[in-house]
Amino acid sequence: MASLEELRKERIKKLELLRQAGYNPYPAQTEINTSLEKAFVNFDNLAAKEKEITIGGRIMALRRQGGLVFIDLVEGVHRLQGLLKEDELGPQFNLLWRPLILVILCKLPAN
């Protein structure tokens, strides 16, 4: 098992790689326009309109399966599982680890 110092060094390395890729790992503000709770409660309505929303949360689980990536986002007491297509993600996605705050612009699928 890695020591705390080894884990710390690995996270600092990943932060630097994110910065080199042009991403601010700690932005002062985000463009979140829908909470996870509202996305869940209003899912059918938002999906029927094919409305584009921006959600955010802390990644608590990240699982890769073939070309798909499943993530569990948590915001407070609310949890949402997302499905991402690996070929639509940039190479910087491989730098992500959990727990990490992630903001996602998404269009909900029509039912």
ChimeraX attribute file (.defattr): number of C-alpha atoms within 10 A of each C-alpha:
attribute: neighborCount
match mode: 1-to-1
recipient: residues
	/A:1	5
	/A:2	7
	/A:3	8
	/A:4	9
	/A:5	9
	/A:6	11
	/A:7	12
	/A:8	12
	/A:9	12
	/A:10	12
	/A:11	15
	/A:12	12
	/A:13	13
	/A:14	18
	/A:15	18
	/A:16	16
	/A:17	14
	/A:18	18
	/A:19	12
	/A:20	11
	/A:21	12
	/A:22	10
	/A:23	13
	/A:24	12
	/A:25	14
	/A:26	9
	/A:27	7
	/A:28	6
	/A:29	6
	/A:30	11
	/A:31	12
	/A:32	14
	/A:33	14
	/A:34	14
	/A:35	17
	/A:36	21
	/A:37	17
	/A:38	13
	/A:39	19
	/A:40	14
	/A:41	11
	/A:42	11
	/A:43	17
	/A:44	15
	/A:45	14
	/A:46	19
	/A:47	16
	/A:48	12
	/A:49	14
	/A:50	15
	/A:51	14
	/A:52	15
	/A:53	17
	/A:54	17
	/A:55	22
	/A:56	21
	/A:57	22
	/A:58	18
	/A:59	22
	/A:60	16
	/A:61	15
	/A:62	17
	/A:63	11
	/A:64	13
	/A:65	9
	/A:66	8
	/A:67	10
	/A:68	14
	/A:69	15
	/A:70	16
	/A:71	19
	/A:72	17
	/A:73	25
	/A:74	21
	/A:75	16
	/A:76	11
	/A:77	7
	/A:78	13
	/A:79	17
	/A:80	16
	/A:81	13
	/A:82	13
	/A:83	13
	/A:84	14
	/A:85	13
	/A:86	17
	/A:87	9
	/A:88	9
	/A:89	11
	/A:90	8
	/A:91	10
	/A:92	14
	/A:93	10
	/A:94	11
	/A:95	14
	/A:96	16
	/A:97	14
	/A:98	13
	/A:99	14
	/A:100	14
	/A:101	17
	/A:102	15
	/A:103	16
	/A:104	13
	/A:105	13
	/A:106	14
	/A:107	14
	/A:108	18
	/A:109	14
	/A:110	13
	/A:111	10
